[in-house]
């Protein structure tokens, strides 16, 4: 990022533009030569085709686990040092591996411990919005304490899925509540009146209505005196002890090197309910009631502050992820309101951004002119597969199939065995881009492999399994050498190895069985309507009653 003006040793964007203009006027030939060399390098890099390889050996699962263990922060959770990004794809793949190995095995225990401790650390940290739900972008420190306060739609969707997984595995109420908080934030804050979801909220805002300058975290942070003014004395004392509030602010120097958070407190869970009950000589139930009341008061006060700018653009890909998270939340938590929210977003995307077989990237007041990228297709298909599980008779699976056919026709590259983009200028292709890194967003190629395996079963279309295998073979070298960069592809390989589980769920099934189904972690499952009164699960040609 470039700041507007020169700041902290970084050139301001205005100065960068003036310098580019000067170089264009005074040294245009050198700039044109540099540009041509850069384009030539990118074109050469994009010419590489995927070598024909076999599927990765099962050793890649253990290698990935070893890599995660070596990078794990045993004190604070997460992977690596500051800044710490959530990367839900890593945590979710670890949970899938814990199920693959079995929780009673050493490998399964390690995979679950790494993911569980990371989920707990993120939930307790300042990256988690303890008053309004949802998560900020990342933590600037290794403690998950001080975040970059921006909130992105794609983070909310993926983290909600991760916490739902954690809840199913462990039964931990905290994990369910974190996911429910994300859903509250999505529906209450980011939902557009048309039914889809906005892209983001900015990190900075005005500290007060009359302020001249925005400050990062102004909407989200607190002075201790303000909390004491808003809450009764005992309630304030309990809340400040619970969330690490200090009179002079609670940011460590290394977390705030420029002093922007002086006197400010980022809420993080510093003390457990059990320890608070001991400190204040009361029951844990009284502590929880006290914190609930205090949080409601502070949330209402915060809502009166100048709000951060909302990026109210509607991005197809990010809405696809959100549709999937809401639909899965609806199924697991038995919540019809989340079904409605997921379906409302899907209806909006289909009405406004799907036109005569063409999918478009974004909407803001009107449909944008840019057509969809592979990620838009893939993320939306994934969301529709989840939505089909809770609304099987509304045509979502048919639309997912149509989108998959369009994705194959427009973006599949046989030489590279993957979905590619071909940006061009004046009719000439500048480069070929094949995305293969699971970062803040999943790689379209990796999520597509999972989609294809599920669609092959849902639609009884074996050709989709063949295409999924092509993606897995193309990613074989990445999985064998850099699996930490491609955890979702590893999860897709596991899905291919062990097979998709197809659950046939009749509406007349025993409520106790349906509850067990909702509470059971089934990372390989797809769900369709059933007949009779018995839930059935099929793997390949073999079917049996569930559970």
ZILINTA-V766584 format. One record per helix or strand of 2 or more residues. SS is the DSSP state (hx for helix, st for strand). FROM is the first residue (numbers start at 0). TO is the last residue. Records with the same first field share a line. If there is no record, write none. Layout:
# ZILINTA-V766584
SS=FROM-TO / FROM-TO
This chain:
# ZILINTA-V766584
hx=12-25 / 27-45 / 58-70 / 87-100 / 105-123 / 152-169 / 172-189 / 223-229 / 232-241 / 252-254 / 272-278 / 283-301 / 315-332 / 335-352 / 373-389 / 395-410 / 443-457 / 461-473 / 475-480 / 482-484 / 486-497 / 510-518
st=83-84 / 137-138 / 146-147 / 150-151 / 199-200 / 203-205 / 213-215 / 309-310 / 313-314 / 353-354 / 357-359 / 361-362 / 411-412 / 417-418 / 423-424 / 427-428 / 500-504 / 524-528 / 535-538 / 541-544
